[in-house]
Amino acid sequence: MNQETRDKLKTISVATLATALYKRGLRNQVIQGVHPLGYKGVNMVGPAFTLRYMPAREDRNQLVEFRNPAHPQRVAIETCPPGHVMVIDSRKDASAASAGDILVTRLMVRGGAGIVTDGGFRDAATIAELDIPAYHTRPSSPTNLTKHEAIEINGPIGCGDAPVFPGDIIVGDADCVIVIPAGIADEIATEAVEMTAYEDFVVEQVKAGQTIIGLYPCTKEEHQIAFAEWRKKNNR
């Protein structure tokens, strides 16, 4: 991933990115229903590395499966490249855990940039204290084997109704998580930086009593001039 793009995306809200993607006709990029555990104040950013679960069948998902060194859930944790975000398709089912604190700790130690599931994590309070961004729908204590079978590593998935392809750029903030198609990530990041600068200017103006009509969106030349002066003054 382009480091300059990564740095830009660390400073941009998911809401702004959603608008930038919407301008390109992409309406379904936010992973719905997920929330951060112990948000650390810095965006989660990295290419997607995916794991897909399917419904578990009892004869295939006994506890002994975890002894198998080729178990896909364990292999995914051990092969997710540093700097990547693991994205887990749990079919929006949080009735059994997608992972727990030991696996997430291992991902952190290996340099993972974060983890997100449209299911739930067990040991959620412990995960919230780890130095790795994590997003889920709610805590879930039952082991994943009771409901989920890890079946595919690093293929296309759906997560929270959003399509995710390996290598897509994942960004998570204090609100939620969004998926940026890899091919347009650089230009989206650059555009969103510009959008963020104008939004910061608008917030200052609104706090000072300015009406939003003609200001947001900008349809009056006087605001364009004021924004240019504001950028120069604030080195933006």
C-alpha positions in Angstrom: 0.0 0.0 0.0 1.2 3.5 -0.8 2.5 4.9 2.5 1.4 8.5 1.6 -2.1 7.2 1.0 -2.0 5.3 4.3 -1.0 8.5 6.1 -3.7 10.5 4.5 -6.4 8.0 5.3 -5.4 7.9 9.0 -6.7 11.5 9.2 -10.0 11.2 7.3 -13.4 10.3 8.7 -15.4 7.3 7.3 -18.2 9.8 6.6 -16.1 11.9 4.3 -14.8 8.8 2.5 -18.4 7.6 2.1 -19.3 10.8 0.4 -16.2 10.7 -1.9 -17.1 7.1 -2.9 -20.8 8.1 -3.4 -19.6 10.7 -6.0 -18.3 7.8 -8.0 -21.6 5.9 -7.7 -20.4 3.5 -4.9 -23.2 3.4 -2.3 -22.5 0.2 -0.4 -19.0 0.5 0.9 -19.6 0.9 4.6 -19.5 -2.3 6.7 -22.9 -2.1 8.4 -23.4 -2.8 12.1 -19.8 -2.8 13.4 -18.4 -0.7 16.2 -14.9 -0.2 17.5 -13.6 -1.8 20.7 -11.6 0.6 22.7 -11.0 3.2 20.0 -7.5 4.6 20.3 -8.0 7.9 18.5 -6.2 6.8 15.3 -7.9 5.4 12.2 -7.4 1.7 11.3 -6.0 1.6 7.7 -4.7 -1.3 5.6 -5.3 -3.6 2.7 -7.9 -6.3 3.3 -6.9 -9.9 4.1 -10.1 -12.0 4.3 -11.5 -15.0 6.1 -14.9 -16.5 5.2 -17.0 -18.5 7.6 -19.9 -20.8 6.5 -22.6 -22.3 8.7 -21.1 -25.0 10.9 -22.1 -28.6 10.6 -21.7 -30.7 13.7 -19.7 -33.6 12.3 -17.1 -31.2 10.9 -16.8 -28.7 13.8 -15.9 -30.5 17.0 -13.4 -29.0 19.4 -10.7 -31.4 18.1 -10.6 -29.3 14.9 -8.5 -26.8 16.6 -5.7 -29.4 16.9 -5.4 -29.4 13.1 -2.4 -27.2 12.1 -4.2 -26.5 8.8 -7.3 -25.1 10.5 -8.2 -22.1 8.3 -8.9 -19.7 11.2 -5.5 -20.4 12.7 -3.7 -20.3 9.4 -5.3 -16.9 8.5 -4.0 -15.4 11.8 -0.5 -16.8 11.0 -0.4 -15.7 7.4 -2.1 -12.3 7.4 0.6 -10.0 6.1 1.9 -7.2 8.4 0.1 -3.9 7.8 -3.1 -5.6 6.6 -6.5 -5.6 8.1 -8.1 -9.0 8.7 -11.8 -8.9 7.6 -14.0 -11.8 8.6 -17.3 -12.7 7.0 -19.3 -14.2 9.8 -22.6 -13.9 7.9 -23.7 -11.1 10.4 -24.1 -13.9 13.0 -22.8 -12.9 16.5 -24.3 -15.9 18.2 -20.8 -17.4 18.2 -17.4 -15.7 18.3 -15.4 -14.9 15.2 -12.2 -15.0 17.3 -11.0 -14.2 20.8 -8.3 -12.3 22.6 -5.5 -14.8 22.1 -5.9 -14.9 18.3 -6.2 -11.1 18.1 -3.1 -10.7 20.3 -1.2 -13.0 17.9 -2.4 -10.9 14.9 -1.2 -7.8 16.8 2.2 -9.2 17.5 2.6 -10.2 13.9 2.0 -6.6 12.8 -1.6 -6.7 11.7 -3.2 -3.3 11.1 -6.5 -4.3 12.6 -9.4 -6.8 12.5 -13.1 -6.5 11.7 -16.0 -8.9 11.8 -19.7 -8.6 11.1 -20.1 -11.1 14.0 -18.7 -10.8 17.5 -15.5 -11.3 19.5 -15.2 -13.2 22.7 -13.0 -11.7 25.4 -14.1 -8.3 24.1 -13.0 -6.3 27.1 -9.5 -7.7 26.8 -9.4 -7.1 23.0 -10.4 -3.5 23.7 -7.2 -3.0 25.7 -4.9 -4.4 23.0 -2.8 -2.1 20.8 -4.7 -3.1 17.6 -7.9 -1.7 16.2 -10.8 -4.1 16.4 -14.4 -3.8 15.2 -17.4 -6.1 15.8 -21.1 -6.0 16.3 -21.2 -7.2 19.9 -19.4 -9.5 22.4 -20.0 -13.2 21.9 -18.7 -15.9 24.2 -19.4 -19.2 22.4 -16.5 -20.6 20.4 -16.8 -20.1 16.7 -17.1 -23.8 16.1 -20.6 -23.9 17.5 -21.9 -21.8 14.6 -19.1 -21.1 12.1 -16.8 -23.1 10.0 -13.7 -21.3 8.7 -13.8 -22.3 5.0 -11.8 -19.9 2.8 -8.8 -17.6 3.2 -8.3 -14.4 1.2 -11.1 -14.7 -1.3 -13.9 -12.2 -2.0 -16.4 -11.9 0.9 -19.3 -9.9 2.1 -18.9 -8.2 5.5 -21.8 -6.3 7.0 -23.4 -6.2 3.5 -20.3 -4.6 2.0 -18.4 -6.4 -0.8 -14.7 -6.9 0.2 -12.0 -8.1 -2.2 -8.5 -9.0 -1.0 -6.3 -5.9 -1.2 -9.2 -3.4 -1.0 -8.3 -0.6 1.5 -10.1 -0.8 4.8 -10.5 2.3 6.9 -12.1 2.4 10.4 -12.7 5.4 12.6 -14.5 6.1 15.9 -17.9 5.4 14.1 -17.5 2.4 11.7 -15.5 0.9 8.8 -15.5 1.5 5.1 -14.1 -0.4 2.1 -12.2 1.5 -0.7 -11.7 -0.4 -3.9 -7.9 -0.8 -4.2 -7.7 0.8 -7.7 -9.0 4.2 -6.6 -7.6 4.4 -3.1 -4.9 6.9 -3.9 -7.3 9.4 -5.6 -10.0 8.9 -3.0 -7.5 9.7 -0.3 -6.3 12.9 -2.0 -9.8 14.1 -2.7 -11.0 13.3 0.8 -8.1 15.4 2.3 -9.4 18.4 0.3 -12.9 17.7 1.4 -11.8 17.5 5.0 -10.0 20.8 4.8 -13.2 22.5 3.6 -15.3 20.7 6.2 -13.0 22.0 9.0 -13.3 25.5 7.5 -17.1 25.1 7.5 -17.2 24.0 11.1 -15.4 27.2 12.2 -17.7 29.3 10.2 -20.9 27.6 11.6 -19.6 28.0 15.1 -19.1 31.7 14.4 -22.8 32.0 13.4 -22.6 31.6 9.6 -25.6 30.0 7.9 -25.0 26.8 6.0 -26.9 28.0 2.9 -24.4 28.8 0.3 -21.6 27.6 2.6 -22.2 23.8 2.7 -22.0 22.9 -0.1 -20.2 26.0 -1.3 -22.2 27.8 -3.9 -21.1 31.4 -3.1 -17.9 32.9 -4.4 -17.4 34.8 -1.1 -17.0 31.5 0.7 -14.5 30.3 -1.8 -12.4 33.4 -1.3 -12.7 33.1 2.5 -11.7 29.4 2.3 -8.6 30.2 0.3 -7.6 32.8 2.8 -8.3 30.3 5.7 -6.1 27.6 4.0 -3.2 30.0 3.6 -3.5 31.2 7.2 -3.7 27.6 8.6 -1.2 26.0 6.2 -3.9 23.6 4.9 
